[in-house]
Amino acid sequence: MGNDVLESFKGAYEAEVSLTGKEILQQLVKNAEIACEEKVPMCQDTGYAVIFVELGQDVRIEGGDFYEAINEGVRKGYTEGYLRKSIVSHPLERKNTGDNTPAVIHTKIVPGDSLRIIIAPKGGGSENMSAIKMLRPADGIEGVKNFVIDTVKKAGPNPCPPIVVGVGIGGTFEKAAQLAKESLLRELGEKSKYPDIAKLEEDLFEEINKLGIGPQGLGGRTTALAVHVEIYAAHIASLPVAVNLNCHAARHKEVIF
């Protein structure tokens, strides 16, 4: 977990009006500090390994299957690090793979001669509360707001609030979902580069924290630590919106080669 999350906990503690909410946030800070000091997971759900790769177009990968190399890294990390293995090989038969593979890997080809890899372990509880909807273009920004807020409201305590709300708008069905996931990689509170979208993030953040769900769902004003929105071009007939919720354990790490 990065310093941005820990600082968000501390900031939320100062702003929280619920005594129960304050106590929970104080416990989350202590839990995060212990996890950092003792190098242990801050949550028992150490997540699905979601990997984002930015591959420079001038880079040449040699010596075997690139994706298998990533999976081997996940395998070693989760086994040697004694992290919980949460992945089943068949979604219906439910047999655990025993090493938390395979990872979900998203790859972008970008200019340059470097390789950037971001790992973002995603907990199951918050992932289960995510949603996508194909709105009508006429639904506009109010339709988007209503869907996002309704998704958080329905989720209630299930995604372990305070949450980070990732929103993807535009593209196709699957693109909107990927945008929502990618938005969670931002440092907490980092605003969109588009002024109108930054305003949308602020509005959603304010309305979500008026829901009263609070830390761990026990009431208070700290339901969300941040709302991040990413957009993409859309078809004239479509307005896809995806909401990907992240629990308070917002974890991601990157390396550049």
C-alpha positions as CSV (number, residue, x, y, z in Angstrom):
1,M,0.0,0.0,0.0
2,G,1.3,3.4,-0.9
3,N,1.7,6.5,1.2
4,D,-1.2,8.1,-0.7
5,V,-3.6,5.6,0.9
6,L,-2.2,5.9,4.4
7,E,-2.4,9.7,4.1
8,S,-6.0,9.4,2.9
9,F,-6.8,7.4,6.0
10,K,-5.3,10.1,8.2
11,G,-7.1,12.9,6.3
12,A,-10.4,11.0,6.5
13,Y,-9.9,10.6,10.3
14,E,-9.7,14.3,10.7
15,A,-12.8,14.9,8.7
16,E,-14.9,12.1,10.0
17,V,-17.8,13.1,12.3
18,S,-18.8,9.6,13.5
19,L,-17.0,8.4,16.6
20,T,-17.4,4.9,15.4
21,G,-16.0,5.9,12.0
22,K,-13.1,7.6,13.6
23,E,-12.3,4.5,15.7
24,I,-12.4,2.3,12.6
25,L,-10.2,4.7,10.6
26,Q,-7.7,4.8,13.5
27,Q,-7.6,1.0,13.4
28,L,-7.0,1.0,9.6
29,V,-4.1,3.4,10.0
30,K,-2.6,1.1,12.7
31,N,-3.2,-2.0,10.7
32,A,-1.5,-0.4,7.6
33,E,1.5,0.7,9.7
34,I,1.9,-2.8,11.2
35,A,1.7,-4.3,7.7
36,C,4.4,-1.9,6.5
37,E,6.7,-2.4,9.4
38,E,6.4,-6.2,9.6
39,K,6.1,-6.7,5.8
40,V,2.9,-8.7,6.0
41,P,-0.4,-8.3,4.1
42,M,-2.8,-5.6,5.4
43,C,-5.7,-7.8,4.5
44,Q,-6.1,-11.6,4.3
45,D,-7.4,-11.3,0.7
46,T,-4.2,-10.8,-1.2
47,G,-6.2,-10.6,-4.4
48,Y,-6.2,-11.6,-8.0
49,A,-2.9,-10.5,-9.6
50,V,-3.9,-7.9,-12.2
51,I,-0.9,-6.9,-14.3
52,F,-0.7,-3.8,-16.5
53,V,2.1,-3.9,-19.1
54,E,3.3,-0.9,-21.1
55,L,5.7,-2.4,-23.7
56,G,7.9,0.1,-25.6
57,Q,7.7,-0.6,-29.3
58,D,11.5,-0.6,-29.5
59,V,11.8,-3.4,-26.9
60,R,12.5,-7.0,-27.9
61,I,11.5,-9.7,-25.5
62,E,13.8,-12.8,-25.8
63,G,14.1,-16.1,-24.1
64,G,10.6,-17.6,-23.8
65,D,7.0,-16.7,-23.3
66,F,6.6,-13.2,-21.8
67,Y,3.2,-13.9,-20.2
68,E,4.5,-17.2,-18.7
69,A,7.4,-15.2,-17.2
70,I,4.9,-12.8,-15.6
71,N,2.9,-15.8,-14.3
72,E,6.1,-17.3,-12.9
73,G,6.7,-14.1,-11.0
74,V,3.2,-14.2,-9.6
75,R,3.7,-17.9,-8.7
76,K,6.9,-17.2,-6.8
77,G,5.6,-14.0,-5.2
78,Y,2.5,-15.6,-3.7
79,T,4.2,-18.9,-2.8
80,E,7.5,-17.6,-1.3
81,G,5.7,-14.7,0.2
82,Y,3.1,-16.9,1.9
83,L,0.3,-14.9,0.4
84,R,-3.2,-16.4,0.2
85,K,-3.9,-18.3,-3.1
86,S,-7.4,-17.3,-4.2
87,I,-7.6,-18.4,-7.9
88,V,-9.6,-21.4,-9.2
89,S,-8.7,-22.8,-12.6
90,H,-12.3,-23.3,-13.7
91,P,-15.0,-20.8,-12.7
92,L,-17.6,-23.6,-12.2
93,E,-15.5,-26.6,-11.0
94,R,-13.8,-24.2,-8.4
95,K,-10.5,-26.1,-8.1
96,N,-7.8,-23.9,-6.6
97,T,-4.6,-23.6,-8.8
98,G,-2.5,-23.5,-5.6
99,D,-0.2,-20.6,-6.7
100,N,-2.6,-17.7,-7.5
101,T,-2.0,-18.0,-11.2
102,P,-3.0,-17.3,-13.9
103,A,-2.8,-13.5,-13.7
104,V,-5.0,-11.1,-15.6
105,I,-2.6,-9.3,-18.0
106,H,-3.4,-6.1,-19.9
107,T,-0.8,-5.0,-22.4
108,K,-0.3,-1.7,-24.2
109,I,2.3,-1.0,-27.0
110,V,3.7,2.4,-26.4
111,P,6.5,4.5,-27.9
112,G,10.0,4.1,-26.5
113,D,12.5,1.5,-25.4
114,S,11.3,0.7,-21.8
115,L,9.1,-1.8,-20.2
116,R,6.7,-0.8,-17.4
117,I,4.9,-3.4,-15.3
118,I,2.3,-2.5,-12.7
119,I,0.9,-5.1,-10.4
120,A,-2.5,-4.4,-8.8
121,P,-3.8,-7.2,-6.5
122,K,-7.6,-7.0,-6.6
123,G,-9.7,-8.3,-3.7
124,G,-12.7,-10.4,-4.4
125,G,-15.2,-8.6,-2.2
126,S,-14.9,-5.2,-3.8
127,E,-14.6,-6.7,-7.3
128,N,-18.0,-8.5,-6.7
129,M,-19.7,-5.2,-6.1
130,S,-18.6,-3.7,-9.4
131,A,-21.1,-3.1,-12.3
132,I,-21.4,-2.0,-15.9
133,K,-24.4,-0.5,-17.7
134,M,-25.0,0.5,-21.3
135,L,-26.7,3.8,-20.9
136,R,-28.5,5.7,-23.6
137,P,-26.7,8.8,-24.8
138,A,-29.7,10.8,-23.8
139,D,-29.1,9.8,-20.2
140,G,-26.2,12.2,-20.1
141,I,-24.1,13.1,-17.1
142,E,-27.1,12.8,-14.7
143,G,-27.5,9.2,-15.9
144,V,-23.9,8.5,-15.3
145,K,-24.0,10.1,-11.8
146,N,-27.1,8.2,-10.8
147,F,-25.6,4.8,-11.9
148,V,-22.4,5.4,-10.1
149,I,-24.0,6.5,-6.9
150,D,-26.6,3.7,-7.1
151,T,-23.8,1.1,-7.5
152,V,-22.1,2.3,-4.4
153,K,-25.3,2.5,-2.5
154,K,-26.2,-1.1,-3.4
155,A,-22.7,-2.3,-2.5
156,G,-23.1,-0.9,1.0
157,P,-20.6,-2.4,3.4
158,N,-19.7,-5.4,1.2
159,P,-16.6,-3.9,-0.5
160,C,-15.0,-2.9,2.8
161,P,-15.3,0.9,2.8
162,P,-13.8,3.4,2.7
163,I,-13.5,2.5,-1.0
164,V,-11.9,3.9,-4.1
165,V,-14.4,4.3,-6.9
166,G,-13.1,3.7,-10.4
167,V,-15.3,4.8,-13.2
168,G,-14.9,4.2,-17.0
169,I,-17.1,6.1,-19.5
170,G,-17.1,5.4,-23.2
171,G,-15.6,3.0,-25.6
172,T,-17.3,-0.4,-25.8
173,F,-18.6,-2.8,-23.2
174,E,-15.2,-4.2,-22.3
175,K,-13.3,-0.9,-22.8
176,A,-15.4,0.9,-20.2
177,A,-14.6,-1.9,-17.7
178,Q,-10.9,-1.7,-18.4
179,L,-11.0,2.1,-18.1
180,A,-12.6,1.8,-14.7
181,K,-9.9,-0.7,-13.6
182,E,-7.1,1.5,-14.9
183,S,-8.4,4.5,-13.0
184,L,-7.7,2.8,-9.8
185,L,-4.0,2.9,-10.5
186,R,-3.9,6.7,-10.0
187,E,-2.6,8.1,-6.7
188,L,-5.6,8.8,-4.5
189,G,-7.2,12.1,-5.3
190,E,-5.2,12.7,-8.5
191,K,-7.6,14.7,-10.7
192,S,-8.5,14.0,-14.3
193,K,-6.7,16.2,-16.8
194,Y,-10.1,17.1,-18.3
195,P,-11.7,20.0,-16.3
196,D,-15.3,18.7,-16.8
197,I,-14.3,15.2,-15.7
198,A,-12.4,16.5,-12.7
199,K,-15.6,18.3,-11.7
200,L,-17.6,15.1,-12.2
201,E,-15.1,13.3,-9.9
202,E,-15.6,16.0,-7.2
203,D,-19.4,15.9,-7.5
204,L,-19.5,12.1,-7.2
205,F,-17.1,12.1,-4.3
206,E,-19.3,14.6,-2.4
207,E,-22.5,12.7,-3.2
208,I,-21.1,9.3,-2.3
209,N,-19.9,10.5,1.0
210,K,-23.4,11.8,1.8
211,L,-24.7,8.2,1.6
212,G,-23.8,7.6,5.3
213,I,-22.3,4.1,4.7
214,G,-19.1,5.1,6.4
215,P,-16.0,3.1,7.3
216,Q,-16.7,-0.7,7.2
217,G,-20.3,0.2,6.6
218,L,-21.0,1.3,10.2
219,G,-21.9,4.8,9.5
220,G,-20.1,8.1,8.9
221,R,-19.1,10.4,6.1
222,T,-16.0,8.5,4.9
223,T,-17.6,6.0,2.4
224,A,-15.0,6.8,-0.4
225,L,-11.4,7.9,-0.2
226,A,-11.4,9.0,-3.9
227,V,-13.4,8.9,-7.1
228,H,-11.4,8.5,-10.3
229,V,-13.0,8.7,-13.8
230,E,-11.4,7.8,-17.1
231,I,-13.1,8.4,-20.5
232,Y,-12.7,7.2,-24.1
233,A,-14.4,7.9,-27.4
234,A,-17.9,6.4,-27.8
235,H,-20.2,5.3,-30.6
236,I,-23.0,7.7,-31.4
237,A,-25.6,5.1,-30.2
238,S,-23.8,4.2,-26.9
239,L,-22.9,5.5,-23.5
240,P,-21.2,2.6,-21.6
241,V,-20.4,3.2,-17.9
242,A,-18.5,0.9,-15.7
243,V,-17.9,1.1,-12.0
244,N,-15.0,-0.8,-10.4
245,L,-14.9,-0.6,-6.7
246,N,-11.7,-1.1,-4.7
247,C,-11.6,-1.8,-1.0
248,H,-9.6,0.3,1.4
249,A,-6.6,-1.9,0.7
250,A,-5.8,-0.1,-2.5
251,R,-2.5,-1.8,-3.5
252,H,-0.4,-1.4,-6.6
253,K,3.3,-1.3,-7.4
254,E,5.3,-0.7,-10.6
255,V,8.7,-1.3,-12.0
256,I,10.3,0.1,-15.1
257,F,13.1,-1.7,-17.0
